[in-house]
Amino acid sequence: MPGEPAIRIDKLVKRYAPARGAKGAVSEGKLALDGVSFEVPEGSIFGLLGPNGAGKSTLINILAGLVNKTAGTVEIWGFDIDRDRRNASRAIGIVPQEIVFDPFFTPFEVLENQGGFYGIPKALRRSEELLAAVRLADKRDAYARTLSGGMKRRLLVAKAMVHSPPILVLDEPTAGVDVDLRRQLWELVSQLNREGVTVVLTTHYLEEAEELCDRIAIINHGRLIANKPTRELVEMAREKIVAVTAARPLAAAPAHPAFAKVEWDGERGVEVTYNKDRLSAGQVLAILQEQGLTIEDVTTREADLEDVFVQLTADSQNPA
């Protein structure tokens, strides 16, 4: 499918069934996804971000075949999930946030059983190869329950790749793991991507998304509020920060109508947040000097993905 998106989602809606209360009252079903549309480019690492309850898990569960959509279309590797669920399912591997496999099987048995579920003949299964790829070859015959949390995460990645899907979806794969294991997981994911696997990632670690993802979509309250290449998204931030260390203790915080925010940082430090559409860093420093500050040191901080995420989700909650 050269030139085609790995995943195409068009006007996707999911409304859960109404719930009946204790006194018989029926509440309106929750609208989890409200007309979401986007495409995941083939060969990319695509970030799907949003606050808790935004609809990310519902969307992933629809891709996985665990939740039925209410309306809209979803295509996975060119296969419509309604008309060709079998081939759509074979084209995608899901790494869930929860660690789920039988603790009494060994890693080798976990992968062999998964291969059997997909009807892969024993001679064609890649269990040994996958265990080596996720650095678990030495744990081949250990009970899965004896593995550390990071090892279990890596085993889930191997399990999702048993049927060699061209698309891998990772739902919060580094939640609760330490920094070293997080780095190992991202090295593994990056390697899979270099080998041609399209990766869809959800994470609350926004610095990871900024570093890894080629493109990012943000969902809030079931609606798509952004979908851009990562660099373009970061450049949407309007605010910058100038941090200044004064030569002498400050008697009062500097103030100016053009400053968005001013924060003290010790006796001699101050951080000025400003809108880059209104001021430059040089103009901020000139204003501070006009107010009598003798500047000893200056650092600036560009906006990052977290700044944009906070800005966009706030704007979507309080539209102008």
Buried (B, 14 or more C-beta within 10 A) or exposed (E): EEEEBBBBBEEBBBBEEEEEEEEEEEEEEBBBBBBBBBBBBBBBBBBBBBBEEBBBBBBBBBBBBEBEBBEBBBBBBBBBBEEBEEBBBBBBBBBBBEBEBEEEBBBBBBBBBBBEEEEBEEEEBBBEEBBBBBBBBEBBEBBBEEBEEBBBBBBBBBBBBBBBBBBBBBBBBBBEBEEEBBEBBBEBBBEBBEEEBBBBBBBEBBEBBBEBBBBBBBBBBBBBBBBBBBEEBBEBBBBBBBBBBBEEEBEEEBEBEEBBEBEEEEEBBBBBBBEEEEBEBEBBBEBBEEEEBEEEEEEEEEBEBBBBBEBBBEEBEEEE
